[in-house]
Amino acid sequence: MQQDTDLKSLDKLIASLGGNEIGTRTEGPCGLLLEHAQAARRHLLGAMSAEYSLSLEQAKESLACISDKASRSKTKAMLQGLIEGNRPRATAN
């Protein structure tokens, strides 16, 4: 199921930023990125696709806090994959 895969990706990102799924820690240089990732997780679980997409976009815009270029690039690619996976699919007629 795609939601499970997306959830695992978000959980991994949140953990790498030093947070957890509950949102108890948002301080530090990547606090804003962490908050957006946690919001995306909540919106994914709540089946709020528009809010989920917005939170992913906001997380992507907050990547400057990741100083390591390779890590920033990897995180950006992961977020972009989640964004693209959430876009409505065209139906074939």
Secondary structure, DSSP 4 states (H G I P E B T S, - for coil): -HHHHHHHHHHHHHHHTT--TT-----STTHHHHHHHHHHHHHHHTT-HHHHHHHHHHHHHTGGG--SHHHHHHHHHHHHHHHHHHSPPPPP-
